[in-house]
Amino acid sequence: MLLTLNRKTHKAYNRVREQDFLLNGLMGFNLYGKTVGVIGIGKIGSAFCRVMLGFGCKVMAYDLYPNKELESLGVVYAALEDVLASSDIISLHCPLNEDIHYMINEKTIATMKTGVTLINTSRGGLINTADMIEALKSKQVAYLGIDVYEQEEKLFFRDLSGSIIDDDVIQRLVSFPNVLVTAHQAFFTQEALSEIAQITLKSIDGLTRGQTPENNSVLV
């Protein structure tokens, strides 16, 4: 999502299909040298840190449990407010709970750099969407990429192309040229689905044997 937004490849793809090869409006920006803030350093957050280091970015991270291996690679752990204030790009990789519901809101957005890029592939409820729309309108947020949305259960995994969607918030979001919305497909690869199936079957087999599954989340 970040690579699509920063080089506008989604727009270029549509243009070329219409035989329009102009570069007008397709100016992007380099990732090299940018400060990337990663909120939540689980397996996916850790992998994203390594990818951003590979692009030559300075990576800052916030998590309750710092990863020593990542620190040895150059990732700098800091307080949440410092990560938000210092980053050119912010990527969310958190589970959703009451403590961090709407962690991205009017107040926290105001502390970010003007023109920040925000990516959310974790949980829709981490972002107050109404506040985000205002931030996009004021250009405080330059780019937004979301694979999740707070009211996605009414929209995602359905074909609504012939329907009138009464969710004005998502309609406003997708109207912005600097917003990329995908329908919760970040997990959707052959390898990931195969692994999910294998873990689920292993957990079911364990339950039939009276064992506690190693990963209860697959049964939720």
C-alpha positions as CSV (number, residue, x, y, z in Angstrom):
1,M,0.0,0.0,0.0
2,L,2.8,2.4,0.8
3,L,4.6,1.7,-2.5
4,T,1.4,2.3,-4.3
5,L,0.7,5.6,-2.6
6,N,4.1,7.0,-2.8
7,R,4.5,6.4,-6.5
8,K,0.8,6.5,-7.5
9,T,1.0,3.3,-9.4
10,H,-2.7,2.7,-9.1
11,K,-3.4,5.9,-11.0
12,A,-0.7,5.2,-13.6
13,Y,-2.1,1.7,-14.2
14,N,-5.6,3.1,-15.0
15,R,-4.1,5.8,-17.2
16,V,-2.0,3.5,-19.3
17,R,-5.0,1.2,-19.9
18,E,-6.7,4.2,-21.5
19,Q,-3.5,4.9,-23.5
20,D,-2.7,8.0,-21.5
21,F,1.1,8.1,-20.9
22,L,1.3,11.5,-19.4
23,L,3.1,11.9,-16.0
24,N,1.0,14.9,-14.9
25,G,-0.1,14.4,-11.3
26,L,2.0,11.3,-10.7
27,M,4.9,12.9,-8.9
28,G,5.9,10.7,-5.9
29,F,8.5,10.7,-3.2
30,N,11.4,8.5,-2.2
31,L,11.2,6.3,0.9
32,Y,15.0,6.5,1.3
33,G,15.9,8.7,4.2
34,K,12.4,9.0,5.5
35,T,11.5,8.4,9.2
36,V,9.0,5.5,9.5
37,G,7.1,5.0,12.7
38,V,5.8,1.5,13.4
39,I,3.2,1.1,16.1
40,G,3.0,-2.5,17.3
41,I,6.0,-4.8,16.9
42,G,4.5,-8.3,16.6
43,K,5.5,-10.6,13.7
44,I,4.1,-8.4,11.0
45,G,5.3,-5.1,12.6
46,S,8.8,-6.7,12.9
47,A,8.8,-7.8,9.3
48,F,7.7,-4.3,8.2
49,C,10.6,-2.7,10.2
50,R,13.1,-4.9,8.4
51,V,11.6,-4.0,5.0
52,M,11.8,-0.3,5.8
53,L,15.4,-0.6,6.9
54,G,16.1,-2.2,3.6
55,F,14.7,0.9,1.9
56,G,17.2,3.0,3.8
57,C,14.6,4.5,6.2
58,K,15.1,5.5,9.8
59,V,12.7,3.3,11.7
60,M,11.2,4.3,15.0
61,A,9.0,1.9,16.9
62,Y,6.5,1.8,19.8
63,D,5.6,-1.3,21.6
64,L,5.2,-2.3,25.2
65,Y,7.9,-5.0,24.7
66,P,10.9,-3.9,22.8
67,N,12.6,-6.3,20.4
68,K,16.3,-6.5,21.1
69,E,17.1,-8.0,17.7
70,L,15.4,-5.1,15.9
71,E,17.3,-2.7,18.1
72,S,20.5,-4.3,17.1
73,L,19.5,-3.7,13.4
74,G,19.0,0.0,14.1
75,V,15.3,0.3,15.0
76,V,14.9,3.0,17.7
77,Y,12.2,2.4,20.3
78,A,10.5,5.6,21.6
79,A,7.4,6.8,23.4
80,L,4.2,6.8,21.3
81,E,4.0,10.6,21.2
82,D,7.6,10.8,20.0
83,V,7.0,8.2,17.2
84,L,3.9,10.1,16.1
85,A,5.6,13.5,16.1
86,S,8.8,12.4,14.4
87,S,7.6,10.1,11.6
88,D,7.1,11.0,7.9
89,I,5.3,7.6,7.5
90,I,3.3,5.8,10.2
91,S,2.2,2.2,10.0
92,L,-0.2,0.6,12.5
93,H,0.2,-3.1,13.5
94,C,-1.8,-3.3,16.7
95,P,-4.5,-5.5,18.1
96,L,-7.6,-3.5,19.0
97,N,-8.5,-3.0,22.7
98,E,-10.2,-0.3,24.8
99,D,-6.9,1.4,25.6
100,I,-6.0,2.1,22.0
101,H,-9.4,2.5,20.4
102,Y,-9.2,5.6,18.2
103,M,-5.6,6.1,19.0
104,I,-5.4,8.1,15.8
105,N,-7.7,11.0,16.4
106,E,-7.9,14.8,16.2
107,K,-5.5,15.3,19.0
108,T,-2.8,12.7,18.0
109,I,-3.1,13.7,14.3
110,A,-2.3,17.3,15.3
111,T,1.0,16.2,16.8
112,M,2.1,14.6,13.6
113,K,4.2,16.2,10.9
114,T,2.2,18.1,8.3
115,G,2.0,15.9,5.2
116,V,2.3,12.6,7.0
117,T,1.5,9.3,5.4
118,L,-0.5,6.8,7.4
119,I,-1.0,3.1,6.7
120,N,-3.4,0.9,8.7
121,T,-3.5,-2.9,7.9
122,S,-4.4,-4.0,11.5
123,R,-7.8,-2.9,12.9
124,G,-10.2,-0.2,11.6
125,G,-11.1,1.0,15.1
126,L,-7.6,2.3,15.7
127,I,-8.6,5.4,13.5
128,N,-11.3,7.9,14.2
129,T,-12.4,8.1,10.6
130,A,-14.3,11.4,11.0
131,D,-11.2,13.0,12.4
132,M,-9.1,11.5,9.6
133,I,-11.4,13.0,6.9
134,E,-10.9,16.4,8.4
135,A,-7.1,15.8,8.5
136,L,-7.1,14.9,4.8
137,K,-9.2,18.0,4.0
138,S,-6.7,20.2,5.8
139,K,-3.7,18.3,4.2
140,Q,-2.3,17.5,7.6
141,V,-2.4,13.9,6.3
142,A,-1.0,13.7,2.8
143,Y,-1.7,10.0,2.1
144,L,-3.8,7.4,3.7
145,G,-3.8,3.7,3.0
146,I,-6.2,1.4,4.8
147,D,-7.0,-2.3,4.4
148,V,-9.4,-2.2,7.3
149,Y,-12.4,0.0,8.2
150,E,-14.4,0.3,11.4
151,Q,-17.7,-0.6,9.8
152,E,-16.2,-3.1,7.3
153,E,-18.5,-5.9,8.3
154,K,-21.3,-4.1,6.4
155,L,-19.2,-3.7,3.3
156,F,-16.1,-6.0,2.9
157,F,-16.3,-9.4,1.2
158,R,-19.4,-8.4,-0.6
159,D,-20.1,-7.2,-4.2
160,L,-22.0,-3.9,-3.7
161,S,-21.2,-2.6,-7.2
162,G,-24.9,-2.5,-8.1
163,S,-26.0,-1.1,-4.7
164,I,-26.4,2.3,-3.1
165,I,-24.1,2.4,-0.1
166,D,-25.5,4.4,2.7
167,D,-22.2,4.7,4.6
168,D,-21.4,8.3,3.9
169,V,-18.1,8.0,5.7
170,I,-16.5,5.4,3.5
171,Q,-18.0,7.2,0.4
172,R,-16.2,10.4,1.5
173,L,-12.9,8.5,2.1
174,V,-12.8,6.8,-1.3
175,S,-13.5,10.2,-3.0
176,F,-10.0,11.5,-2.0
177,P,-7.4,11.0,-4.7
178,N,-4.7,10.5,-2.0
179,V,-6.5,7.7,-0.2
180,L,-6.1,4.0,-1.0
181,V,-8.8,1.6,0.4
182,T,-8.6,-2.2,0.0
183,A,-11.1,-4.7,1.3
184,H,-9.2,-6.4,4.1
185,Q,-7.0,-8.4,1.6
186,A,-3.6,-8.0,3.3
187,F,-3.8,-11.6,4.5
188,F,-5.1,-13.0,1.2
189,T,-2.3,-15.1,-0.2
190,Q,-2.2,-18.8,-1.1
191,E,0.6,-19.3,1.5
192,A,-1.3,-17.5,4.3
193,L,-4.6,-19.4,3.6
194,S,-2.7,-22.7,3.6
195,E,-1.1,-21.9,6.9
196,I,-4.4,-20.8,8.5
197,A,-6.0,-24.1,7.3
198,Q,-3.1,-26.2,8.7
199,I,-3.1,-24.4,12.1
200,T,-6.9,-24.7,12.3
201,L,-6.9,-28.4,11.6
202,K,-4.0,-29.0,14.0
203,S,-6.0,-27.1,16.7
204,I,-9.2,-29.0,16.1
205,D,-7.2,-32.3,16.3
206,G,-5.7,-31.1,19.6
207,L,-9.1,-30.3,21.0
208,T,-10.4,-33.8,20.1
209,R,-7.4,-35.1,22.1
210,G,-8.2,-32.9,25.1
211,Q,-5.3,-30.6,24.4
212,T,-5.3,-26.8,24.6
213,P,-4.6,-25.2,21.1
214,E,-1.3,-23.3,20.8
215,N,-3.2,-20.5,19.0
216,N,-6.7,-19.9,20.3
217,S,-7.3,-17.0,17.9
218,V,-7.9,-19.3,15.0
219,L,-10.9,-20.7,16.7
220,V,-12.5,-17.3,17.6
